[in-house]
Amino acid sequence: MCFDLRPSYSEKYIDFRITIEVYILPVIIGFGILGNLTSLAVLSKDNVMKRTTAFLLQVLAVSDTMYLLACLIFQTIKTVSTLTGWSDWLMCNYRYVDGYILAIASIMQTFSVWLVLVVTADRYIAICKPLHAPVYSTMSRMRKAVLVTFILAILYNIPRFFEKELITYTYEYPGKTWYQFWVSPSEFGKHANYILVYENCLYFIFRFALPIGVLIFFNVRLAQSIKASYKTRAEMTNQKQVDTTRATLTLVVIVTVFIICATPNYILQLLFLLETYYPNSTNIDIGKVRYMVVIGNTFMAINSSCNFIIYCLLGKRFRRILLQMIGCGRFVAMETTTSQNSGKTSQSTIQTVTARV
């Protein structure tokens, strides 16, 4: 048999964490996985969207799905095993995979962050540097970029696999054996240089400052491009131009949502850095920080779950393909006819105005 010394958290915090990570988070994760798989299927049937953009968004859907599966384990199942007492088997066995699951989740999260950079850079080249697109924005280059990004995400997170160790004490009693165990930071994970260089400095640069700074730059330029296209909307008689603008707007919204959802975790990391090396500068309340960590992790799961909603709200062609896939052909035909008639009316109006001028 085994028993575990549960963390000495307040009842209020335990109830909060169980509510969020056991009852609410699985619903978010389930919706996110279903949405990502649906997006993957729809994007694979989109023959109009730029090939590199469609490919990168499909890879992003796969990456987000893998991250959500890891969240289900290292948040929901971990909370059940450590805070509820619902399953002795989980309480005894989850500790063996705790450090590995967290490292895998970190790999997928890193990959998703850097992949958003690749997607945005590809869109930036296509919209703001169109003369360079035939050279840099090609399928072969994008496949290589995805592969390199994934390999770098693995290499960056290799130290995560050695951060924790399982400590076990055995107690022998007549007729039975008891085990007391818990997961604790390893000597490697507790080393001051590791905490300073890897967990703080490198994290701040490669997971926060650099990607967020580059994404903001690309997002501003793409937003300016969208604004300029709306000013000349009357001249956009080419459906391809309209589709390009919509695809760019969709990506701008995806990046904006990512920045919003990722910011709480990055702020927490910055606070931990300040508290570690400037203890009197923040006056962090560790009790409140625990709540913020739960909320920050939930926001990251929301970010990996909401792209399907963005596609549905902003992607007219995405909605059309989705409706065709679920068998709503009549509605799609009506929508297409209405759109075509609207386009013809707009084109006639433009031609009339031109003739009068």
N, C-alpha and C positions, 0 to 999 in steps of 0.2 A: 504494500500500500504506500501511498504518498500523501503528504500534506504540504500546504504552501502558506507561507506568511504573506498575507495580502497587504498591499500598500496601505499605509495609514492615511487614507484620504477622508475628507469629511463626507458625511452622508449626502449632503446637498450636491457636492461635486460628483459623487458616484451616481446619484440619480440623474444628474444632468448628462453625464457621459453615456450612461446606458440609454437614455432617451434619444440622444443624437446618434450614437454609433451603432446601437442595436436595433432601434425601431425606425428611425428616419433614414439613416445612411443607406441601408440595403435597398430601400425604395428608389433613392437617387441612383444607386449603382445599377439596379435592374433596368430602370428606364434608360440610363446612359448606355449600357451595353446593347440593349435592343435598338436604341437610336443610332448608335455607331455602326452596328451591323446593317441596319437599313440604309444608312448613308453610304456604306461601302457598296451595297448592291445597286443603289440608284446611280452613284457616280460611275460605276463600271458600265452603265448603259447610256451615259451622257456622251453622245458623239459630237456635240457642238463645243463644249468647254475645251479650252486649251489643254492639250494632252498632258503637259507637265504639271499643270495646276491640278487636274483631276487625279493624276497619279499621286502627287504629294498629299492631297486631301485624303485619299484612300489610306495611305500609309499612316497619316495622323489618326484616322479612325481606328486603325489596328492598334497603334501605340496607346491611345486613350483607353481602349478596351482592356489591354493588358494591365495598364495602371489601375483601372477600376477593379479588376480581379484581385490585384495585390492589395488594394484598399480594403476589400471585403475580408481579406485574411488578417492584415496587420492592424485593422481598426475594429471591425465588427467581431470577428472570431477571437481576437486577442482580448477585447473587453469582456466577452462572454466567459473566457477562460480565467481571467484574473479578478473580475469584479462581481460576477453574479453567483458563482457556486452552483450553476445549473448542471455542469458536467464534470465529474471527477476525471474522466478520461482526457478531456481538453485541458483541465488544470494540470494534469500530470505530463502531458505530451506536447503541448503547444510550445513550451520553452525550447524544445530541441530545434525548432525552425524559426524562432522569433528573429534572430539576427539576420538570417538568410533572406527571409521574406522582406524585411525592411530594406535590405540592400538591393533586392530585385525591384522593389517599388521605387527606390531612388534612381535606379538605372532607367526605368521607364519614364519617370517624371523628368529626368534630365534629357532623355531622348525627345520627349514631347516638347520641352522648352526650346531646345535647339532646332527641332524640326519646324516649329512655328517660324523660327528665323529663316530657315531655308525657303519655306513657302512664301513668306513675305518678300524675301530677296528676289525670288523668281518673279513674283508679281510686279515688284518695283522695276525690274529690268524690262519686263514686257510693256509696262505703261509709261515709265519715265525715260527709259533708254531703249526705245524700240529698235534702233539700228544695231544694238549689240545682242538683241534677243536671238537671232539665228545662230550666233556663235555660242553664247553662254546658256541660253534657255532651251536645251535639247534634252530628249529622254535619256540618252546615254550619260550625260553629265548629271542629271537629276538622280539617276539610279546610283551613280558613284557617290554623289553627295549624301544620299540617304545611308548608304553602306558605311561611309566614313563617319558620319554623324553617330550611327549606332555603335560602331567600334569605339569611338572616342568616349561615348557615354558609359560603355562598359569599363574602359580603362580608368576613367575618372572615378568610378564608384567601386573599384576593386578594394580599396582600404575599408569600405563599409562592412565587408565580410569578416573583418578581424576586429571590429569595434567591441564586440560583446563576447562573454563566455558564460557557460552554465556552471554554477557553483552548487555542489550537492553534498549534503551531510546525511550519513546513514546511522539510524538508531536501531539497535538490536534489542528486541524484547522476547520473552519466552513465547514461542509459537508464532511470532510475527516480526516483520521488519518494516520500519517506517523510514521514509525519505523526506528530507526537507531540502528544497532547492529553489533557486531563483536566478534570473539572468542579471548579470552585473557587467559594467564596463570592464574590458580587459586591460591589462597593463599598457598595451598598445593604444587602446582607445582613451585611456586616462592621461597619456603622456602630454605634458604641457606644450611641447612643440607641435604635436599632432593637432591638438585643439586649436592652437594659434594659427598654424599655417593652413591646415586642411579644412577644419570645420568652420573656420571664420574667414580667413583671408581669401582662400581659393573659392569658397562658397560665395562670398560676397561678390567677387569679380566675375566668376564664370556662371553663376546661377542667378545673379541679381543685376549688378551694375551694367555689365557688358550686354547681356541679352535685352534687358529692359531699355537701355539707352538706344541700342540699334533699332529695336522695334518701334520706339517712339519716333525716331527719325524717319523710318520707312512709312510709318502710319501717317505722319504729318504730310509727307510728300504725296502719298496716295490719296489722302483726303483732299489735298489741294487739287489733284488731278480730277477727282470726282466733282468738286465744286466748279472747276472750269468746264467740265463736260455738261453740267446742268445749265450753265449760262448759255451754252450753244445747243441746248436740247432741241430747239426747233429745226436745227440743221441735221439732227441725227436720224436721217431717214433709213440708214443702213441698220438692219436688225443686229448685225454683228457688233456694231458700236454700242448699241444698247446692252447687249449681253455682256460685253467687256466691262462696261460701267457697273452693271449689277454684280458681276463676279468680284470686281475690285471692292465695291461697297461691302459685300459679304465678308471678304477677308479683313477689311478694316474693322468691322464689328467683332469678328473672331479675336483679333489681336487686342482690341479694347477690352473685351470681356476677360481675356487671359490676364492682362495687366491688372485689372481690378481684382480678380480672384487670387492672383499670386501675391499681391502686395502685402496682405496681413502676415503671411509666413516670412516674407523678407524683412518686414519691420521687426518681427519677433527675433529673427536671427541677429539683426543689428542691435537690438536691446540686450540680447545675451552677450554679444561681443563687448558692448560698453560696460555691462555689469561685471564681466570677467576681468577686464583690465582697468576699469575706472569704477570701482565699487560704489562710490558715493555720488556718481553722476546721474543715476536713474531712479534709485529707490524703488526697485521693482518689487511688487507684491507677488510672491511665488504662487499664492493661491489664485490670483487673477490671471496669472500667466498660464496656468493649467487650462483655464476656460478658453483663453485665447488660442492655445495650441489646438484644442478640439475644433474650435470654429475655423481656424486657418486650414486645418486638414480637410474639413468638410467643404470649404470653398474650393480647394484644389480638385476635389471629387466632382463638385458642381461644374467646374470649368471643363473637365473631361467628359461631361454628360450633356452639355447644352448645345453643341454644334449642330445637332440634328434640328433643334428648334430654330436656330439662326438660318439654316438652309431653307426650312419650310417657310419662314416669314419673309425672307428676302429673295429666294430663288424661285422665280416663276416656272422655269423649265424643270427645276428639281421637283416642284409640286406636281407638274404635269406627268413626269416619268413615274413618280410615286403612285399617283392615281391610276395610271395605266397598269402598274404592277399589281395593284390590289383589285383590279377589275372594274374600275369606274370609267370605262371607255366612253360612255355616253356623255358624262359630265366633261370629260377631257375634250371631246369633239365640240361641245357647245362652247367651252372656254376658248378653244383654238379659233373657232369661227368668229366669235366676238372680238378676239384680239386682232384677227386679220381684217375684219371690217373696220375696227377702230384705226388700224394702221393705214388702210386705204383712205379713210376719211381725213386723217391727219395729213397724208401725202397730198390729197386733193386740195385741202385748205392751203397748204404751203404753195402749191403750184398756182392757185388762184391769186394769192397775195403777190407772188412773184410777177404774174401777168399784169396785175394792176400797177405795180411799181414800174 
